Amino acid sequence: MGIRDEHRARMYREIQRAALDLVERKGLHATTVADIAARVGVSERTVFRYYSTKLHALLPGQQGLVDALVAGGGLDTEAADTGAAGTDAAGALAELTDATREVFAREIERSDFRRVSRLMVREPELVQAVAAQERDLVTALSAALAGRGTVGRLQALVVAEVVITTWRVAWQAFAREELEGGAGDPLALFDATVRELRGLFTG
């Protein structure tokens, strides 16, 4: 990693931690981008260079999921053309679930993962904002999946909804365990979520 990349990575971390510190202390509504910028010692413009909103700063994993599933390897149209990607709804679901698990695993490695989980339990506004982001992601993901031409629009929408539901339920299950003083394994919860969802359809 070069000096420029190290600087960018450091700024991403510092801005997110500042956002978390402030929201934990003041609440989501009372925290502004100006507050975050002042805490880091940069301009508001600099904050926006790294994160589009204060919500994005709090939950970079959401944007990471967008990048992985829509803009990244999760929906690789070249792979679809060569037959390397899932070519039906079941294959697409398996492919996207694996990509989602990878993003979830990266989030677990972040030192602020547990802080974010606890904050989502305490901040109803944050949960509502995340839900809005998830709706946008379902729209983008289903459109990208349908754009492959290998599944119909209805199938694409169902696959997108199941993938995002898996992400959300795994997060919520881990957050509840944290709130109750447990020390659950987030990846085990993700895998359990996948099994439970499959069980609903396979009986």
Residue pairs with C-beta under 8 A, 6 or more apart in sequence:
1 9
8 50
11 40
11 42
11 46
11 50
12 50
12 60
14 40
15 36
15 40
15 42
15 47
15 50
15 51
15 57
16 51
16 57
16 58
16 60
16 112
17 112
18 36
18 39
18 40
18 57
19 31
19 36
19 54
19 57
19 58
20 58
20 112
20 115
20 116
20 119
21 39
22 31
22 35
22 36
22 39
23 31
23 54
23 58
23 119
23 123
23 126
24 115
24 119
26 35
27 123
27 125
28 54
28 58
28 123
28 125
28 126
28 129
29 125
31 54
32 54
33 44
33 47
33 48
33 53
33 54
34 44
36 47
36 54
36 57
37 43
37 44
37 46
37 47
40 46
40 47
47 57
50 57
51 57
51 60
52 63
55 62
55 126
55 129
55 130
55 133
56 62
56 63
58 116
58 119
58 126
59 116
59 126
59 130
59 133
61 103
61 104
61 106
61 107
61 110
61 116
62 130
62 133
62 134
62 137
64 103
64 106
64 107
65 100
65 103
65 137
65 167
66 137
66 140
68 74
68 99
68 100
68 102
68 103
69 75
69 96
69 99
69 100
69 137
69 141
69 144
69 163
70 137
70 140
70 141
70 144
72 99
73 79
73 99
74 95
74 96
74 99
74 100
75 85
75 96
75 141
75 144
75 145
75 148
76 84
76 85
77 147
77 148
79 85
80 87
80 148
80 150
85 91
85 92
85 95
85 148
86 92
86 93
86 94
86 95
86 150
87 150
88 150
88 151
89 151
89 155
89 156
89 158
89 159
92 145
92 148
92 150
92 151
92 156
92 159
93 159
93 162
93 163
96 141
96 145
96 159
96 163
97 163
97 166
97 194
100 163
100 166
100 167
101 187
101 190
101 191
101 194
103 167
104 167
104 170
104 186
104 187
104 190
105 187
107 113
108 186
108 187
113 186
114 178
117 171
117 174
117 175
117 178
118 175
118 178
118 179
119 126
120 126
120 127
120 130
120 171
120 172
120 175
121 175
121 176
121 178
121 179
130 168
134 164
134 167
134 168
137 160
137 164
138 157
138 160
138 161
138 164
139 160
141 159
141 160
141 163
141 164
142 153
142 156
142 157
142 159
142 160
142 161
143 156
145 151
145 156
145 159
145 160
146 152
146 153
146 156
151 159
162 197
165 197
166 190
166 193
166 194
166 197
169 193
170 186
170 189
170 190
170 193
173 184
173 189
173 192
173 193
174 184
174 186
174 189
177 183
177 184
177 189
178 184
